[in-house]
Amino acid sequence: MPLAPPLYNCALGASGRLTRPDRTVLSDQSRENTGAAAFISVRNARCGVRACEGELSPPSLTVEPSVITETDSVTLHCHPPDPTSVTLCYFFNEKGLGETSSSCQVTVRGSDLLKSQTPPAEVTVQCYYKTRGKQDNSPYSNKQTVTIQRLPPPDVTVEPSVITETDSVTLHCHTPDYVSVSLCYFSGINGLYRSSSSCQMTVRGSDLLKSQSPSAKVPVQCFYKTRGTDSPYSSTQTVIIQSSRPEVVEVKVQMDLAEIVCSLPQSAKSASCFLYFGESLHSISKALSGRMDKHKQTVLQIFHLFGRFAKIFRFCEVKEISCDYSLENGHKSSRSDGYDMRAFIKTTPVPQTHVTTAVWNQRRRQTQVM
């Protein structure tokens, strides 16, 4: 970088010889002996802290904004004392930034200021200028610092957080308002899921599970891409994927009625339940009960005349019962595991008191209401 122009015009006498502050003429020999010290003395005496005639004054530098991320931009403005005579402004820093502008203003990205550095970092910037008719550069401007921060991580939300493998969950990646996001990505068990610029997507439980079997807890994260740079990952949210298979949890007898309790996933809020004796489909229940068990599963109660119920097992060599269900949207679940009835039938006597028509109809109405 060339030095500022020399100060030959600061103190010349009528003869063209360098003069002292008291304007006495120096001899050629004295001038050679005093050398650079004379220049400094004359400059200090005649010019003080101001630029002497013919010397370029340093510009001032401003940066806006002074705090950015690596994908943001900052405007550097070099202010010469006399902009009309300026031909070019130069901007530089210790990391090798080399920008020029005839308007003395440039806009650069944080990543260009960083070069090989990684955020967070502070980068010092300066400028100087050239003018018409002078080959020398101006002195350097004041130093300005640009603070370059890391990209902030997004936040991820899942709704709902408890589903079955046939249900869907909405994933939403919430990015900072001031960041220009081109794309969001969600990560789960099944690798990366690409989203649109809306940063929201809906996936089925089975897609999140991949090779896992329900019930499972699937961690979900997200990150975003802006101007070719990836943000940090978000915090983790968990999607609980329950099995959609029902389960026969209880069989009990009240008077001459057998009550079969079939437990369904919490999400199965309106369905029809199918009861199987062995491999044979026997009957379809009415509406599902809204009652929840201790595991927050939907419980369906199926009533059956126990005497007839027992005869099927005793004379048809049926060993177990099972159930499945269908939803209003047409989805049908897989069948539950078999509930072994052999010990129950063997140890439970058939009641001698028969259920009256009124009691039977009352139980049927209860099932319909539930």
Buried (B, 14 or more C-beta within 10 A) or exposed (E): EEEBBEBEEBBEEEEEBBBBEEEEBBEEEBEEEBEEEBBEBBBEEBBEEEBBEEBBBBBBBBBEEEBBBBBBBBEBBBBBBEBEBBEBBBBBBEBEBEBBBEEBBBEBBBBBBBEEBEBEBEBEBBBBBBBEEEEBBBBBBEEBEBBBBEBBBBBBBBEEEBBBBBBBBEBBBBBBEEBEBEBBBBBBBBEEBEBEEEBBBEBBBBBBBEEBEBBBEBEBBBBBBBBEBEBEBBEEBEBBBBBBBBBBBBBEBEEBBBBBBBBBBBBBEEBBBBBBBBEEEBEEBBBBBEEEBEEEBBBBBBBBBBBEBBEBBEEEEBBBBBBBBBBEEEBBBEBBEBBEBEEBBEEBEBBEEEBEEEBBEEBEEEBEEB
